Amino acid sequence: MEITIRGRHGRASRIAFGPLAGIGDAVDPGKTVLVTDRLIRRIYGASFPPCPVIEAPRGEAAKSLASLEALYGRFLDLGLGRDGLVLAVGGGAISDLAGFAASTWLRGVDFGFAPTTLLAMVDASVGGKNGLDFRGVKNLVGSFSQPRFVRMDVSLLASLSDVEFASGMAEAIKHAVIAGGQYFALIESATGISDSVRERPSAEALERIVAGSVEIKAEVVERDERESGERRKLNLGHTVGHGIETATGLPHGHSVAAGLATACRLAVSLGRLDGAELERITRLLAAWGLPSSIGEALALAGARPASASDLASSLGSSKTLDGPELRSAIAVAIPADKKRLGSDILMALPQAIGSVLIEAIPLADIQAFVMEAP
Ligand SMILES: NC(=O)c1ccc[n+]([C@@H]2O[C@H](COP(=O)([O-])OP(=O)(O)OC[C@H]3O[C@@H](n4cnc5c(N)ncnc54)[C@H](O)[C@@H]3O)[C@@H](O)[C@H]2O)c1
């Protein structure tokens, strides 16, 4: 199966399923540089095409100006020219870094993605947004530029940890809330809510989940590539989610999960969303071990000693981290989000499963809700 997204100036991005090892047929190794991280190279390096390989830091650390500068340096050393191609093999952090570097090198060279995480397959590799973090704010520097191709190989997900797998399910659940209908039903059946032991979907079910998410995202992106209107729906869960990610260091999907549940609760409190639909959504999140409230996200962050101590030092405090301190940190991080209109935030709010609208909500109201919400 193949999906094509037509971006600006008719630039097409071809998204297809197939083994990573076959990617050598789609690229000219003599003109390609491959960007990955050390872990991916160790596990999957044997399937890489025979081209120069550049290792970037693992995880969010890849999305820094220092990583970008190091990458530009290697592009220069390797003589990457206008007819070259940058191939990113990795999660969303690697594709964000490599996509931004490629779209700015020599004013833009072609790039392609072979995503290796579920989150990168259902979301980050599709849609043409490439972002870096700046001074602790997520995705403040970036470009809109479509990859020439995306190669999806779901067999690569076998080595993904349960936490990273669940993080990807959060973005798939977000797409299910936006689209409703068959895709929500597919996610519910893949989740099997009554199971006590969570089993991962089969390869076939995974391909349907990834393809469904890509189709939902592609349809929105084709109509509004540069996020002037409808594309804002895809930010469902991200207004509060980015605040949680910045304040706690939880994985992107876990932060978005708690942000999604919080957006749904806000919608219920404003009389937009039915409480029973909120229940259906939070049950799905909980089934994958994702936080379905800010409180649960904070409990999870507290259980992760590394991020809790990082946070303690960044707050300049040696006190035990309690809820209100962390909640303030989340609330403070929200205005750094880019979706602002004066003192209002343009927030995606579900009206029902399958219906999400953008509403201008006063920032102060969202911040107050963050302090009180479950
Ligand atoms: N550009 C977009 O439209 C968009 C959309 C959503 C998210 N994002 C960004 O994506 C990033 C998160 O991406 P992510 O969730 O893919 O995480 P990630 O890229 O940070 O990777 C997480 C970890 O998983 C490891 N890993 C990757 N693939 C693996 C595999 N197959 N087996 C074992 N380990 C593997 C990596 O080495 C890394 O340590 C965030 O920075 C987020 O802002 C971007």
The ligand as an SDF file (V2000), in Angstrom:
LIG
                    3D

 44 48  0  0  0  0  0  0  0  0999 V2000
    7.6090   16.4850   13.2880 N   0  0  0  0  0  0  0  0  0  0  0  0
    6.4580   16.0690   13.7390 C   0  0  0  0  0  0  0  0  0  0  0  0
    5.4140   16.2300   13.1000 O   0  0  0  0  0  0  0  0  0  0  0  0
    6.4090   15.3640   15.0720 C   0  0  0  0  0  0  0  0  0  0  0  0
    5.2220   14.7340   15.4850 C   0  0  0  0  0  0  0  0  0  0  0  0
    5.2210   14.0490   16.7020 C   0  0  0  0  0  0  0  0  0  0  0  0
    6.3640   14.0030   17.4820 C   0  0  0  0  0  0  0  0  0  0  0  0
    7.4890   14.6370   17.0550 N   0  0  0  0  0  0  0  0  0  0  0  0
    8.7200   14.5990   17.8610 C   0  0  0  0  0  0  0  0  0  0  0  0
    9.1760   13.2550   17.9400 O   0  0  0  0  0  0  0  0  0  0  0  0
    9.9990   13.1350   19.1180 C   0  0  0  0  0  0  0  0  0  0  0  0
    9.7020   11.8380   19.8070 C   0  0  0  0  0  0  0  0  0  0  0  0
    9.9780   10.7870   18.9150 O   0  0  0  0  0  0  0  0  0  0  0  0
    9.9760    9.2530   19.3690 P   0  0  0  0  0  0  0  0  0  0  0  0
    8.8470    8.9990   20.2880 O   0  0  0  0  0  0  0  0  0  0  0  0
   10.0890    8.4790   18.1200 O   0  0  0  0  0  0  0  0  0  0  0  0
   11.2520    9.1240   20.2840 O   0  0  0  0  0  0  0  0  0  0  0  0
   12.8190    9.3830   20.0440 P   0  0  0  0  0  0  0  0  0  0  0  0
   13.1090    9.6640   18.6400 O   0  0  0  0  0  0  0  0  0  0  0  0
   13.1990   10.3760   21.0750 O   0  0  0  0  0  0  0  0  0  0  0  0
   13.4300    7.9500   20.3840 O   0  0  0  0  0  0  0  0  0  0  0  0
   13.2500    7.4100   21.6730 C   0  0  0  0  0  0  0  0  0  0  0  0
   14.2490    6.3040   21.9530 C   0  0  0  0  0  0  0  0  0  0  0  0
   13.8880    5.1260   21.2520 O   0  0  0  0  0  0  0  0  0  0  0  0
   15.0620    4.5230   20.6990 C   0  0  0  0  0  0  0  0  0  0  0  0
   14.6270    3.7580   19.5470 N   0  0  0  0  0  0  0  0  0  0  0  0
   14.1790    4.2560   18.3720 C   0  0  0  0  0  0  0  0  0  0  0  0
   13.7830    3.2390   17.5720 N   0  0  0  0  0  0  0  0  0  0  0  0
   14.0110    2.0910   18.2500 C   0  0  0  0  0  0  0  0  0  0  0  0
   13.8140    0.7020   17.9570 C   0  0  0  0  0  0  0  0  0  0  0  0
   13.2610    0.2970   16.8050 N   0  0  0  0  0  0  0  0  0  0  0  0
   14.1770   -0.2140   18.8880 N   0  0  0  0  0  0  0  0  0  0  0  0
   14.7030    0.1790   20.0810 C   0  0  0  0  0  0  0  0  0  0  0  0
   14.8840    1.4690   20.4230 N   0  0  0  0  0  0  0  0  0  0  0  0
   14.5550    2.4220   19.5110 C   0  0  0  0  0  0  0  0  0  0  0  0
   15.9710    5.6960   20.3880 C   0  0  0  0  0  0  0  0  0  0  0  0
   17.3150    5.2950   20.3550 O   0  0  0  0  0  0  0  0  0  0  0  0
   15.6770    6.6430   21.5350 C   0  0  0  0  0  0  0  0  0  0  0  0
   16.5030    6.3540   22.6360 O   0  0  0  0  0  0  0  0  0  0  0  0
    9.7090   14.3610   19.9680 C   0  0  0  0  0  0  0  0  0  0  0  0
   10.8100   15.2360   19.9200 O   0  0  0  0  0  0  0  0  0  0  0  0
    8.5150   15.0040   19.2880 C   0  0  0  0  0  0  0  0  0  0  0  0
    8.4930   16.4010   19.4500 O   0  0  0  0  0  0  0  0  0  0  0  0
    7.5360   15.3040   15.8650 C   0  0  0  0  0  0  0  0  0  0  0  0
  1  2  1  0
  2  3  2  0
  2  4  1  0
  4  5  1  0
  4 44  2  0
  5  6  2  0
  6  7  1  0
  7  8  2  0
  8  9  1  0
  8 44  1  0
  9 10  1  0
  9 42  1  0
 10 11  1  0
 11 12  1  0
 11 40  1  0
 12 13  1  0
 13 14  1  0
 14 15  2  0
 14 16  1  0
 14 17  1  0
 17 18  1  0
 18 19  2  0
 18 20  1  0
 18 21  1  0
 21 22  1  0
 22 23  1  0
 23 24  1  0
 23 38  1  0
 24 25  1  0
 25 26  1  0
 25 36  1  0
 26 27  1  0
 26 35  1  0
 27 28  2  0
 28 29  1  0
 29 30  1  0
 29 35  2  0
 30 31  1  0
 30 32  2  0
 32 33  1  0
 33 34  2  0
 34 35  1  0
 36 37  1  0
 36 38  1  0
 38 39  1  0
 40 41  1  0
 40 42  1  0
 42 43  1  0
M  CHG  2   8   1  16  -1
M  END
$$$$
